Amino acid sequence: MAAELHVELVAADRSVWSGEATLVVARTTSGDIGVMPGHQPLLGVLESGPVTIRTSDGGTVVAAVHGGFISFADDKLSLLAEIAELADEIDVQRAERALERAKSDTDGASERRAEVRLRAVAVH
């Protein structure tokens, strides 16, 4: 059996995904980071961006994450996000409309959120 890490992806309002994985890639204020079993303990601040989880069964889970924290110790990874959506949950047309609306309103924060949602769907 390959080495695994236990992953918990939690948003402010719900548990988004939980399970076993072999690799998690996330964007932090220090840059993109990949966490595998046996990684050194870490605590970081999440930036808005897609999070990619390679599951133990060979699948891939992608989520759009907006802010929060990442913590890893003893092969347990916690992603505590302000907002998180699985790529499967994202309505592409709605996200595209939100992006266009944010661009026309010159709302930089909303534009970044919409772009991250669309990138998560594209990665998925």
Backbone as XML, in Angstrom:
<?xml version="1.0"?>
<chain id="A" units="angstrom">
  <residue number="1" name="MET">
    <atom name="N" x="0.835" y="-1.175" z="0.000"/>
    <atom name="CA" x="0.000" y="0.000" z="0.000"/>
    <atom name="C" x="0.885" y="1.246" z="0.000"/>
  </residue>
  <residue number="2" name="ALA">
    <atom name="N" x="0.543" y="2.215" z="-0.868"/>
    <atom name="CA" x="1.325" y="3.447" z="-0.971"/>
    <atom name="C" x="1.075" y="4.324" z="0.250"/>
  </residue>
  <residue number="3" name="ALA">
    <atom name="N" x="2.043" y="5.176" z="0.527"/>
    <atom name="CA" x="1.888" y="6.117" z="1.642"/>
    <atom name="C" x="0.744" y="7.080" z="1.335"/>
  </residue>
  <residue number="4" name="GLU">
    <atom name="N" x="-0.001" y="7.432" z="2.378"/>
    <atom name="CA" x="-1.153" y="8.308" z="2.215"/>
    <atom name="C" x="-1.140" y="9.401" z="3.260"/>
  </residue>
  <residue number="5" name="LEU">
    <atom name="N" x="-1.880" y="10.453" z="2.967"/>
    <atom name="CA" x="-2.123" y="11.468" z="3.966"/>
    <atom name="C" x="-3.624" y="11.685" z="4.044"/>
  </residue>
  <residue number="6" name="HIS">
    <atom name="N" x="-4.107" y="12.014" z="5.223"/>
    <atom name="CA" x="-5.527" y="12.268" z="5.401"/>
    <atom name="C" x="-5.772" y="13.751" z="5.153"/>
  </residue>
  <residue number="7" name="VAL">
    <atom name="N" x="-6.744" y="14.062" z="4.287"/>
    <atom name="CA" x="-7.023" y="15.442" z="3.893"/>
    <atom name="C" x="-8.425" y="15.839" z="4.337"/>
  </residue>
  <residue number="8" name="GLU">
    <atom name="N" x="-8.519" y="17.034" z="4.911"/>
    <atom name="CA" x="-9.800" y="17.646" z="5.263"/>
    <atom name="C" x="-9.829" y="19.015" z="4.605"/>
  </residue>
  <residue number="9" name="LEU">
    <atom name="N" x="-10.776" y="19.221" z="3.679"/>
    <atom name="CA" x="-10.996" y="20.527" z="3.065"/>
    <atom name="C" x="-12.303" y="21.062" z="3.628"/>
  </residue>
  <residue number="10" name="VAL">
    <atom name="N" x="-12.192" y="22.139" z="4.407"/>
    <atom name="CA" x="-13.344" y="22.678" z="5.123"/>
    <atom name="C" x="-13.504" y="24.155" z="4.772"/>
  </residue>
  <residue number="11" name="ALA">
    <atom name="N" x="-14.740" y="24.550" z="4.425"/>
    <atom name="CA" x="-15.061" y="25.960" z="4.209"/>
    <atom name="C" x="-15.700" y="26.490" z="5.491"/>
  </residue>
  <residue number="12" name="ALA">
    <atom name="N" x="-15.901" y="27.785" z="5.552"/>
    <atom name="CA" x="-16.489" y="28.388" z="6.747"/>
    <atom name="C" x="-17.869" y="27.820" z="7.049"/>
  </residue>
  <residue number="13" name="ASP">
    <atom name="N" x="-18.593" y="27.392" z="6.003"/>
    <atom name="CA" x="-19.980" y="26.962" z="6.195"/>
    <atom name="C" x="-20.206" y="25.454" z="6.085"/>
  </residue>
  <residue number="14" name="ARG">
    <atom name="N" x="-19.155" y="24.675" z="5.713"/>
    <atom name="CA" x="-19.385" y="23.234" z="5.537"/>
    <atom name="C" x="-18.071" y="22.487" z="5.335"/>
  </residue>
  <residue number="15" name="SER">
    <atom name="N" x="-18.170" y="21.158" z="5.498"/>
    <atom name="CA" x="-17.058" y="20.280" z="5.133"/>
    <atom name="C" x="-17.184" y="20.017" z="3.636"/>
  </residue>
  <residue number="16" name="VAL">
    <atom name="N" x="-16.147" y="20.322" z="2.869"/>
    <atom name="CA" x="-16.203" y="20.227" z="1.408"/>
    <atom name="C" x="-15.744" y="18.865" z="0.916"/>
  </residue>
  <residue number="17" name="TRP">
    <atom name="N" x="-14.620" y="18.358" z="1.445"/>
    <atom name="CA" x="-14.104" y="17.052" z="1.028"/>
    <atom name="C" x="-13.204" y="16.499" z="2.117"/>
  </residue>
  <residue number="18" name="SER">
    <atom name="N" x="-13.269" y="15.186" z="2.287"/>
    <atom name="CA" x="-12.427" y="14.504" z="3.262"/>
    <atom name="C" x="-12.057" y="13.149" z="2.690"/>
  </residue>
  <residue number="19" name="GLY">
    <atom name="N" x="-10.808" y="12.744" z="2.851"/>
    <atom name="CA" x="-10.400" y="11.431" z="2.373"/>
    <atom name="C" x="-8.894" y="11.261" z="2.384"/>
  </residue>
  <residue number="20" name="GLU">
    <atom name="N" x="-8.466" y="10.171" z="1.769"/>
    <atom name="CA" x="-7.047" y="9.834" z="1.710"/>
    <atom name="C" x="-6.477" y="10.277" z="0.367"/>
  </residue>
  <residue number="21" name="ALA">
    <atom name="N" x="-5.236" y="10.781" z="0.393"/>
    <atom name="CA" x="-4.605" y="11.282" z="-0.817"/>
    <atom name="C" x="-3.119" y="10.965" z="-0.822"/>
  </residue>
  <residue number="22" name="THR">
    <atom name="N" x="-2.533" y="11.065" z="-2.004"/>
    <atom name="CA" x="-1.091" y="10.871" z="-2.152"/>
    <atom name="C" x="-0.378" y="12.192" z="-2.398"/>
  </residue>
  <residue number="23" name="LEU">
    <atom name="N" x="-1.134" y="13.226" z="-2.847"/>
    <atom name="CA" x="-0.545" y="14.535" z="-3.137"/>
    <atom name="C" x="-1.639" y="15.602" z="-3.102"/>
  </residue>
  <residue number="24" name="VAL">
    <atom name="N" x="-1.303" y="16.748" z="-2.519"/>
    <atom name="CA" x="-2.193" y="17.911" z="-2.545"/>
    <atom name="C" x="-1.354" y="19.112" z="-2.979"/>
  </residue>
  <residue number="25" name="VAL">
    <atom name="N" x="-1.869" y="19.857" z="-3.960"/>
    <atom name="CA" x="-1.199" y="21.069" z="-4.431"/>
    <atom name="C" x="-2.113" y="22.247" z="-4.145"/>
  </residue>
  <residue number="26" name="ALA">
    <atom name="N" x="-1.566" y="23.272" z="-3.485"/>
    <atom name="CA" x="-2.348" y="24.452" z="-3.119"/>
    <atom name="C" x="-1.485" y="25.699" z="-3.289"/>
  </residue>
  <residue number="27" name="ARG">
    <atom name="N" x="-2.141" y="26.847" z="-3.403"/>
    <atom name="CA" x="-1.441" y="28.125" z="-3.534"/>
    <atom name="C" x="-1.426" y="28.821" z="-2.173"/>
  </residue>
  <residue number="28" name="THR">
    <atom name="N" x="-0.220" y="29.168" z="-1.723"/>
    <atom name="CA" x="-0.058" y="29.895" z="-0.463"/>
    <atom name="C" x="0.538" y="31.268" z="-0.752"/>
  </residue>
  <residue number="29" name="THR">
    <atom name="N" x="0.611" y="32.101" z="0.275"/>
    <atom name="CA" x="1.229" y="33.416" z="0.106"/>
    <atom name="C" x="2.705" y="33.298" z="-0.256"/>
  </residue>
  <residue number="30" name="SER">
    <atom name="N" x="3.312" y="32.135" z="-0.009"/>
    <atom name="CA" x="4.718" y="31.895" z="-0.358"/>
    <atom name="C" x="4.871" y="31.243" z="-1.725"/>
  </residue>
  <residue number="31" name="GLY">
    <atom name="N" x="3.753" y="30.962" z="-2.396"/>
    <atom name="CA" x="3.791" y="30.296" z="-3.708"/>
    <atom name="C" x="3.064" y="28.967" z="-3.648"/>
  </residue>
  <residue number="32" name="ASP">
    <atom name="N" x="3.062" y="28.259" z="-4.773"/>
    <atom name="CA" x="2.401" y="26.956" z="-4.830"/>
    <atom name="C" x="3.201" y="25.946" z="-4.014"/>
  </residue>
  <residue number="33" name="ILE">
    <atom name="N" x="2.470" y="25.045" z="-3.358"/>
    <atom name="CA" x="3.128" y="24.030" z="-2.533"/>
    <atom name="C" x="2.488" y="22.683" z="-2.818"/>
  </residue>
  <residue number="34" name="GLY">
    <atom name="N" x="3.306" y="21.662" z="-2.872"/>
    <atom name="CA" x="2.835" y="20.289" z="-2.996"/>
    <atom name="C" x="3.134" y="19.555" z="-1.705"/>
  </residue>
  <residue number="35" name="VAL">
    <atom name="N" x="2.135" y="18.878" z="-1.170"/>
    <atom name="CA" x="2.306" y="18.152" z="0.089"/>
    <atom name="C" x="2.058" y="16.680" z="-0.169"/>
  </residue>
  <residue number="36" name="MET">
    <atom name="N" x="3.035" y="15.864" z="0.217"/>
    <atom name="CA" x="2.942" y="14.410" z="0.085"/>
    <atom name="C" x="3.123" y="13.793" z="1.471"/>
  </residue>
  <residue number="37" name="PRO">
    <atom name="N" x="2.786" y="12.521" z="1.628"/>
    <atom name="CA" x="3.009" y="11.863" z="2.916"/>
    <atom name="C" x="4.463" y="12.044" z="3.354"/>
  </residue>
  <residue number="38" name="GLY">
    <atom name="N" x="4.658" y="12.310" z="4.650"/>
    <atom name="CA" x="6.004" y="12.489" z="5.176"/>
    <atom name="C" x="6.536" y="13.905" z="5.066"/>
  </residue>
  <residue number="39" name="HIS">
    <atom name="N" x="5.758" y="14.824" z="4.502"/>
    <atom name="CA" x="6.183" y="16.220" z="4.375"/>
    <atom name="C" x="6.466" y="16.800" z="5.764"/>
  </residue>
  <residue number="40" name="GLN">
    <atom name="N" x="7.362" y="17.752" z="5.819"/>
    <atom name="CA" x="7.632" y="18.419" z="7.088"/>
    <atom name="C" x="6.386" y="19.174" z="7.540"/>
  </residue>
  <residue number="41" name="PRO">
    <atom name="N" x="6.177" y="19.301" z="8.843"/>
    <atom name="CA" x="5.033" y="20.075" z="9.325"/>
    <atom name="C" x="5.047" y="21.482" z="8.738"/>
  </residue>
  <residue number="42" name="LEU">
    <atom name="N" x="3.854" y="22.006" z="8.469"/>
    <atom name="CA" x="3.773" y="23.349" z="7.919"/>
    <atom name="C" x="2.485" y="24.024" z="8.347"/>
  </residue>
  <residue number="43" name="LEU">
    <atom name="N" x="2.524" y="25.325" z="8.342"/>
    <atom name="CA" x="1.347" y="26.158" z="8.567"/>
    <atom name="C" x="1.502" y="27.325" z="7.621"/>
  </residue>
  <residue number="44" name="GLY">
    <atom name="N" x="0.484" y="27.560" z="6.784"/>
    <atom name="CA" x="0.578" y="28.638" z="5.813"/>
    <atom name="C" x="-0.767" y="29.296" z="5.576"/>
  </residue>
  <residue number="45" name="VAL">
    <atom name="N" x="-0.709" y="30.421" z="4.879"/>
    <atom name="CA" x="-1.906" y="31.167" z="4.520"/>
    <atom name="C" x="-2.235" y="30.850" z="3.066"/>
  </residue>
  <residue number="46" name="LEU">
    <atom name="N" x="-3.484" y="30.426" z="2.827"/>
    <atom name="CA" x="-3.921" y="30.101" z="1.472"/>
    <atom name="C" x="-4.258" y="31.365" z="0.691"/>
  </residue>
  <residue number="47" name="GLU">
    <atom name="N" x="-3.851" y="31.377" z="-0.551"/>
    <atom name="CA" x="-4.261" y="32.408" z="-1.499"/>
    <atom name="C" x="-5.427" y="31.846" z="-2.302"/>
  </residue>
  <residue number="48" name="SER">
    <atom name="N" x="-6.172" y="32.706" z="-2.965"/>
    <atom name="CA" x="-7.217" y="32.225" z="-3.866"/>
    <atom name="C" x="-6.563" y="31.460" z="-5.006"/>
  </residue>
  <residue number="49" name="GLY">
    <atom name="N" x="-7.077" y="30.288" z="-5.277"/>
    <atom name="CA" x="-6.537" y="29.464" z="-6.356"/>
    <atom name="C" x="-7.125" y="28.073" z="-6.300"/>
  </residue>
  <residue number="50" name="PRO">
    <atom name="N" x="-6.876" y="27.300" z="-7.354"/>
    <atom name="CA" x="-7.354" y="25.919" z="-7.334"/>
    <atom name="C" x="-6.509" y="25.072" z="-6.384"/>
  </residue>
  <residue number="51" name="VAL">
    <atom name="N" x="-7.155" y="24.125" z="-5.718"/>
    <atom name="CA" x="-6.474" y="23.111" z="-4.916"/>
    <atom name="C" x="-6.704" y="21.790" z="-5.632"/>
  </residue>
  <residue number="52" name="THR">
    <atom name="N" x="-5.622" y="21.066" z="-5.885"/>
    <atom name="CA" x="-5.719" y="19.775" z="-6.560"/>
    <atom name="C" x="-5.335" y="18.673" z="-5.584"/>
  </residue>
  <residue number="53" name="ILE">
    <atom name="N" x="-6.215" y="17.683" z="-5.445"/>
    <atom name="CA" x="-5.996" y="16.559" z="-4.542"/>
    <atom name="C" x="-5.926" y="15.293" z="-5.385"/>
  </residue>
  <residue number="54" name="ARG">
    <atom name="N" x="-4.796" y="14.585" z="-5.321"/>
    <atom name="CA" x="-4.660" y="13.284" z="-5.986"/>
    <atom name="C" x="-5.063" y="12.235" z="-4.958"/>
  </residue>
  <residue number="55" name="THR">
    <atom name="N" x="-6.194" y="11.610" z="-5.190"/>
    <atom name="CA" x="-6.721" y="10.665" z="-4.207"/>
    <atom name="C" x="-5.965" y="9.338" z="-4.258"/>
  </residue>
  <residue number="56" name="SER">
    <atom name="N" x="-6.062" y="8.591" z="-3.177"/>
    <atom name="CA" x="-5.356" y="7.311" z="-3.067"/>
    <atom name="C" x="-5.818" y="6.294" z="-4.095"/>
  </residue>
  <residue number="57" name="ASP">
    <atom name="N" x="-7.054" y="6.436" z="-4.586"/>
    <atom name="CA" x="-7.555" y="5.485" z="-5.585"/>
    <atom name="C" x="-7.218" y="5.916" z="-7.012"/>
  </residue>
  <residue number="58" name="GLY">
    <atom name="N" x="-6.370" y="6.940" z="-7.166"/>
    <atom name="CA" x="-5.936" y="7.371" z="-8.489"/>
    <atom name="C" x="-6.783" y="8.474" z="-9.098"/>
  </residue>
  <residue number="59" name="GLY">
    <atom name="N" x="-7.795" y="8.937" z="-8.388"/>
    <atom name="CA" x="-8.644" y="10.009" z="-8.891"/>
    <atom name="C" x="-8.072" y="11.381" z="-8.583"/>
  </residue>
  <residue number="60" name="THR">
    <atom name="N" x="-8.770" y="12.389" z="-9.049"/>
    <atom name="CA" x="-8.371" y="13.769" z="-8.804"/>
    <atom name="C" x="-9.584" y="14.567" z="-8.358"/>
  </residue>
  <residue number="61" name="VAL">
    <atom name="N" x="-9.409" y="15.344" z="-7.310"/>
    <atom name="CA" x="-10.436" y="16.261" z="-6.824"/>
    <atom name="C" x="-9.857" y="17.659" z="-6.952"/>
  </residue>
  <residue number="62" name="VAL">
    <atom name="N" x="-10.620" y="18.566" z="-7.574"/>
    <atom name="CA" x="-10.181" y="19.945" z="-7.719"/>
    <atom name="C" x="-11.219" y="20.845" z="-7.073"/>
  </residue>
  <residue number="63" name="ALA">
    <atom name="N" x="-10.740" y="21.844" z="-6.334"/>
    <atom name="CA" x="-11.639" y="22.803" z="-5.687"/>
    <atom name="C" x="-11.118" y="24.213" z="-5.904"/>
  </residue>
  <residue number="64" name="ALA">
    <atom name="N" x="-12.041" y="25.160" z="-6.012"/>
    <atom name="CA" x="-11.689" y="26.580" z="-6.020"/>
    <atom name="C" x="-11.707" y="27.029" z="-4.564"/>
  </residue>
  <residue number="65" name="VAL">
    <atom name="N" x="-10.580" y="27.554" z="-4.093"/>
    <atom name="CA" x="-10.442" y="27.950" z="-2.691"/>
    <atom name="C" x="-10.119" y="29.439" z="-2.643"/>
  </residue>
  <residue number="66" name="HIS">
    <atom name="N" x="-10.780" y="30.144" z="-1.728"/>
    <atom name="CA" x="-10.583" y="31.584" z="-1.586"/>
    <atom name="C" x="-10.213" y="31.888" z="-0.141"/>
  </residue>
  <residue number="67" name="GLY">
    <atom name="N" x="-8.914" y="32.084" z="0.097"/>
    <atom name="CA" x="-8.436" y="32.450" z="1.417"/>
    <atom name="C" x="-8.511" y="31.331" z="2.435"/>
  </residue>
  <residue number="68" name="GLY">
    <atom name="N" x="-7.796" y="31.501" z="3.526"/>
    <atom name="CA" x="-7.816" y="30.520" z="4.601"/>
    <atom name="C" x="-6.422" y="30.092" z="5.000"/>
  </residue>
  <residue number="69" name="PHE">
    <atom name="N" x="-6.343" y="28.885" z="5.568"/>
    <atom name="CA" x="-5.080" y="28.375" z="6.094"/>
    <atom name="C" x="-4.859" y="26.929" z="5.680"/>
  </residue>
  <residue number="70" name="ILE">
    <atom name="N" x="-3.590" y="26.540" z="5.612"/>
    <atom name="CA" x="-3.204" y="25.153" z="5.363"/>
    <atom name="C" x="-2.317" y="24.715" z="6.518"/>
  </residue>
  <residue number="71" name="SER">
    <atom name="N" x="-2.566" y="23.506" z="7.007"/>
    <atom name="CA" x="-1.808" y="22.978" z="8.133"/>
    <atom name="C" x="-1.510" y="21.511" z="7.860"/>
  </residue>
  <residue number="72" name="PHE">
    <atom name="N" x="-0.268" y="21.098" z="8.119"/>
    <atom name="CA" x="0.104" y="19.702" z="7.919"/>
    <atom name="C" x="0.998" y="19.234" z="9.050"/>
  </residue>
  <residue number="73" name="ALA">
    <atom name="N" x="0.649" y="18.071" z="9.632"/>
    <atom name="CA" x="1.476" y="17.407" z="10.641"/>
    <atom name="C" x="0.999" y="15.965" z="10.754"/>
  </residue>
  <residue number="74" name="ASP">
    <atom name="N" x="1.910" y="15.059" z="10.982"/>
    <atom name="CA" x="1.589" y="13.641" z="11.201"/>
    <atom name="C" x="0.698" y="13.062" z="10.103"/>
  </residue>
  <residue number="75" name="ASP">
    <atom name="N" x="1.024" y="13.388" z="8.838"/>
    <atom name="CA" x="0.279" y="12.906" z="7.668"/>
    <atom name="C" x="-1.200" y="13.276" z="7.705"/>
  </residue>
  <residue number="76" name="LYS">
    <atom name="N" x="-1.513" y="14.402" z="8.344"/>
    <atom name="CA" x="-2.868" y="14.956" z="8.343"/>
    <atom name="C" x="-2.792" y="16.375" z="7.798"/>
  </residue>
  <residue number="77" name="LEU">
    <atom name="N" x="-3.502" y="16.613" z="6.689"/>
    <atom name="CA" x="-3.507" y="17.924" z="6.041"/>
    <atom name="C" x="-4.877" y="18.556" z="6.209"/>
  </residue>
  <residue number="78" name="SER">
    <atom name="N" x="-4.898" y="19.771" z="6.730"/>
    <atom name="CA" x="-6.144" y="20.520" z="6.878"/>
    <atom name="C" x="-6.070" y="21.763" z="6.013"/>
  </residue>
  <residue number="79" name="LEU">
    <atom name="N" x="-7.100" y="21.958" z="5.200"/>
    <atom name="CA" x="-7.260" y="23.168" z="4.408"/>
    <atom name="C" x="-8.511" y="23.843" z="4.943"/>
  </residue>
  <residue number="80" name="LEU">
    <atom name="N" x="-8.339" y="24.948" z="5.645"/>
    <atom name="CA" x="-9.444" y="25.666" z="6.267"/>
    <atom name="C" x="-9.663" y="26.928" z="5.451"/>
  </residue>
  <residue number="81" name="ALA">
    <atom name="N" x="-10.681" y="26.920" z="4.601"/>
    <atom name="CA" x="-10.895" y="28.000" z="3.646"/>
    <atom name="C" x="-12.054" y="28.892" z="4.043"/>
  </residue>
  <residue number="82" name="GLU">
    <atom name="N" x="-11.945" y="30.154" z="3.658"/>
    <atom name="CA" x="-13.074" y="31.061" z="3.840"/>
    <atom name="C" x="-14.224" y="30.598" z="2.937"/>
  </residue>
  <residue number="83" name="ILE">
    <atom name="N" x="-13.906" y="30.324" z="1.665"/>
    <atom name="CA" x="-14.865" y="29.822" z="0.680"/>
    <atom name="C" x="-14.176" y="28.714" z="-0.101"/>
  </residue>
  <residue number="84" name="ALA">
    <atom name="N" x="-14.873" y="27.608" z="-0.337"/>
    <atom name="CA" x="-14.335" y="26.520" z="-1.153"/>
    <atom name="C" x="-15.480" y="25.830" z="-1.884"/>
  </residue>
  <residue number="85" name="GLU">
    <atom name="N" x="-15.257" y="25.534" z="-3.170"/>
    <atom name="CA" x="-16.249" y="24.819" z="-3.980"/>
    <atom name="C" x="-15.530" y="23.756" z="-4.791"/>
  </residue>
  <residue number="86" name="LEU">
    <atom name="N" x="-16.090" y="22.567" z="-4.821"/>
    <atom name="CA" x="-15.550" y="21.535" z="-5.698"/>
    <atom name="C" x="-15.829" y="21.933" z="-7.141"/>
  </residue>
  <residue number="87" name="ALA">
    <atom name="N" x="-14.906" y="21.587" z="-8.042"/>
    <atom name="CA" x="-15.078" y="21.932" z="-9.454"/>
    <atom name="C" x="-16.403" y="21.394" z="-9.988"/>
  </residue>
  <residue number="88" name="ASP">
    <atom name="N" x="-16.811" y="20.204" z="-9.524"/>
    <atom name="CA" x="-18.068" y="19.594" z="-9.977"/>
    <atom name="C" x="-19.289" y="20.435" z="-9.605"/>
  </residue>
  <residue number="89" name="GLU">
    <atom name="N" x="-19.166" y="21.285" z="-8.575"/>
    <atom name="CA" x="-20.288" y="22.089" z="-8.091"/>
    <atom name="C" x="-20.401" y="23.434" z="-8.801"/>
  </residue>
  <residue number="90" name="ILE">
    <atom name="N" x="-19.381" y="23.800" z="-9.566"/>
    <atom name="CA" x="-19.340" y="25.133" z="-10.168"/>
    <atom name="C" x="-20.144" y="25.158" z="-11.461"/>
  </residue>
  <residue number="91" name="ASP">
    <atom name="N" x="-21.050" y="26.104" z="-11.552"/>
    <atom name="CA" x="-21.836" y="26.347" z="-12.757"/>
    <atom name="C" x="-20.991" y="27.258" z="-13.652"/>
  </residue>
  <residue number="92" name="VAL">
    <atom name="N" x="-20.473" y="26.703" z="-14.755"/>
    <atom name="CA" x="-19.532" y="27.434" z="-15.603"/>
    <atom name="C" x="-20.165" y="28.709" z="-16.168"/>
  </residue>
  <residue number="93" name="GLN">
    <atom name="N" x="-21.390" y="28.609" z="-16.682"/>
    <atom name="CA" x="-22.031" y="29.796" z="-17.269"/>
    <atom name="C" x="-22.216" y="30.890" z="-16.205"/>
  </residue>
  <residue number="94" name="ARG">
    <atom name="N" x="-22.617" y="30.495" z="-15.019"/>
    <atom name="CA" x="-22.801" y="31.472" z="-13.943"/>
    <atom name="C" x="-21.465" y="32.124" z="-13.579"/>
  </residue>
  <residue number="95" name="ALA">
    <atom name="N" x="-20.398" y="31.318" z="-13.515"/>
    <atom name="CA" x="-19.074" y="31.857" z="-13.189"/>
    <atom name="C" x="-18.591" y="32.805" z="-14.287"/>
  </residue>
  <residue number="96" name="GLU">
    <atom name="N" x="-18.866" y="32.466" z="-15.551"/>
    <atom name="CA" x="-18.473" y="33.350" z="-16.654"/>
    <atom name="C" x="-19.229" y="34.678" z="-16.580"/>
  </residue>
  <residue number="97" name="ARG">
    <atom name="N" x="-20.525" y="34.614" z="-16.272"/>
    <atom name="CA" x="-21.315" y="35.843" z="-16.133"/>
    <atom name="C" x="-20.784" y="36.692" z="-14.972"/>
  </residue>
  <residue number="98" name="ALA">
    <atom name="N" x="-20.441" y="36.035" z="-13.861"/>
    <atom name="CA" x="-19.897" y="36.755" z="-12.705"/>
    <atom name="C" x="-18.580" y="37.434" z="-13.058"/>
  </residue>
  <residue number="99" name="LEU">
    <atom name="N" x="-17.754" y="36.757" z="-13.858"/>
    <atom name="CA" x="-16.481" y="37.332" z="-14.277"/>
    <atom name="C" x="-16.728" y="38.570" z="-15.136"/>
  </residue>
  <residue number="100" name="GLU">
    <atom name="N" x="-17.621" y="38.480" z="-16.097"/>
    <atom name="CA" x="-17.921" y="39.624" z="-16.965"/>
    <atom name="C" x="-18.486" y="40.790" z="-16.147"/>
  </residue>
  <residue number="101" name="ARG">
    <atom name="N" x="-19.379" y="40.474" z="-15.212"/>
    <atom name="CA" x="-19.979" y="41.512" z="-14.371"/>
    <atom name="C" x="-18.900" y="42.190" z="-13.516"/>
  </residue>
  <residue number="102" name="ALA">
    <atom name="N" x="-17.999" y="41.394" z="-12.947"/>
    <atom name="CA" x="-16.931" y="41.942" z="-12.108"/>
    <atom name="C" x="-15.996" y="42.823" z="-12.924"/>
  </residue>
  <residue number="103" name="LYS">
    <atom name="N" x="-15.705" y="42.412" z="-14.162"/>
    <atom name="CA" x="-14.838" y="43.227" z="-15.028"/>
    <atom name="C" x="-15.505" y="44.559" z="-15.343"/>
  </residue>
  <residue number="104" name="SER">
    <atom name="N" x="-16.809" y="44.534" z="-15.651"/>
    <atom name="CA" x="-17.497" y="45.779" z="-15.999"/>
    <atom name="C" x="-17.664" y="46.675" z="-14.777"/>
  </residue>
  <residue number="105" name="ASP">
    <atom name="N" x="-17.740" y="46.100" z="-13.590"/>
    <atom name="CA" x="-17.855" y="46.885" z="-12.361"/>
    <atom name="C" x="-16.493" y="47.270" z="-11.794"/>
  </residue>
  <residue number="106" name="THR">
    <atom name="N" x="-15.427" y="46.826" z="-12.455"/>
    <atom name="CA" x="-14.052" y="46.977" z="-11.970"/>
    <atom name="C" x="-13.924" y="46.563" z="-10.499"/>
  </residue>
  <residue number="107" name="ASP">
    <atom name="N" x="-14.491" y="45.397" z="-10.203"/>
    <atom name="CA" x="-14.426" y="44.814" z="-8.859"/>
    <atom name="C" x="-13.336" y="43.753" z="-8.871"/>
  </residue>
  <residue number="108" name="GLY">
    <atom name="N" x="-12.130" y="44.135" z="-8.476"/>
    <atom name="CA" x="-10.977" y="43.238" z="-8.551"/>
    <atom name="C" x="-11.136" y="41.957" z="-7.747"/>
  </residue>
  <residue number="109" name="ALA">
    <atom name="N" x="-11.703" y="42.051" z="-6.548"/>
    <atom name="CA" x="-11.844" y="40.854" z="-5.702"/>
    <atom name="C" x="-12.828" y="39.878" z="-6.328"/>
  </residue>
  <residue number="110" name="SER">
    <atom name="N" x="-13.960" y="40.370" z="-6.813"/>
    <atom name="CA" x="-14.945" y="39.491" z="-7.451"/>
    <atom name="C" x="-14.391" y="38.894" z="-8.733"/>
  </residue>
  <residue number="111" name="GLU">
    <atom name="N" x="-13.622" y="39.678" z="-9.462"/>
    <atom name="CA" x="-13.020" y="39.187" z="-10.701"/>
    <atom name="C" x="-12.059" y="38.042" z="-10.402"/>
  </residue>
  <residue number="112" name="ARG">
    <atom name="N" x="-11.228" y="38.193" z="-9.360"/>
    <atom name="CA" x="-10.291" y="37.124" z="-8.988"/>
    <atom name="C" x="-11.038" y="35.858" z="-8.571"/>
  </residue>
  <residue number="113" name="ARG">
    <atom name="N" x="-12.126" y="36.000" z="-7.782"/>
    <atom name="CA" x="-12.910" y="34.830" z="-7.357"/>
    <atom name="C" x="-13.480" y="34.106" z="-8.565"/>
  </residue>
  <residue number="114" name="ALA">
    <atom name="N" x="-14.035" y="34.849" z="-9.511"/>
    <atom name="CA" x="-14.620" y="34.230" z="-10.708"/>
    <atom name="C" x="-13.538" y="33.539" z="-11.532"/>
  </residue>
  <residue number="115" name="GLU">
    <atom name="N" x="-12.381" y="34.166" z="-11.672"/>
    <atom name="CA" x="-11.285" y="33.556" z="-12.441"/>
    <atom name="C" x="-10.818" y="32.258" z="-11.788"/>
  </residue>
  <residue number="116" name="VAL">
    <atom name="N" x="-10.716" y="32.229" z="-10.461"/>
    <atom name="CA" x="-10.291" y="31.017" z="-9.748"/>
    <atom name="C" x="-11.305" y="29.902" z="-9.957"/>
  </residue>
  <residue number="117" name="ARG">
    <atom name="N" x="-12.589" y="30.228" z="-9.898"/>
    <atom name="CA" x="-13.633" y="29.217" z="-10.110"/>
    <atom name="C" x="-13.492" y="28.605" z="-11.502"/>
  </residue>
  <residue number="118" name="LEU">
    <atom name="N" x="-13.276" y="29.455" z="-12.508"/>
    <atom name="CA" x="-13.145" y="28.944" z="-13.876"/>
    <atom name="C" x="-11.854" y="28.147" z="-14.059"/>
  </residue>
  <residue number="119" name="ARG">
    <atom name="N" x="-10.756" y="28.558" z="-13.394"/>
    <atom name="CA" x="-9.503" y="27.782" z="-13.466"/>
    <atom name="C" x="-9.684" y="26.416" z="-12.829"/>
  </residue>
  <residue number="120" name="ALA">
    <atom name="N" x="-10.419" y="26.346" z="-11.713"/>
    <atom name="CA" x="-10.652" y="25.051" z="-11.046"/>
    <atom name="C" x="-11.418" y="24.110" z="-11.964"/>
  </residue>
  <residue number="121" name="VAL">
    <atom name="N" x="-12.405" y="24.641" z="-12.678"/>
    <atom name="CA" x="-13.173" y="23.807" z="-13.611"/>
    <atom name="C" x="-12.279" y="23.354" z="-14.756"/>
  </residue>
  <residue number="122" name="ALA">
    <atom name="N" x="-11.413" y="24.239" z="-15.250"/>
    <atom name="CA" x="-10.526" y="23.905" z="-16.367"/>
    <atom name="C" x="-9.524" y="22.823" z="-15.972"/>
  </residue>
  <residue number="123" name="VAL">
    <atom name="N" x="-9.015" y="22.887" z="-14.736"/>
    <atom name="CA" x="-8.061" y="21.882" z="-14.242"/>
    <atom name="C" x="-8.739" y="20.540" z="-14.090"/>
  </residue>
  <residue number="124" name="HIS">
    <atom name="N" x="-9.983" y="20.585" z="-13.643"/>
    <atom name="CA" x="-10.752" y="19.362" z="-13.370"/>
    <atom name="C" x="-10.976" y="18.639" z="-14.672"/>
  </residue>
</chain>
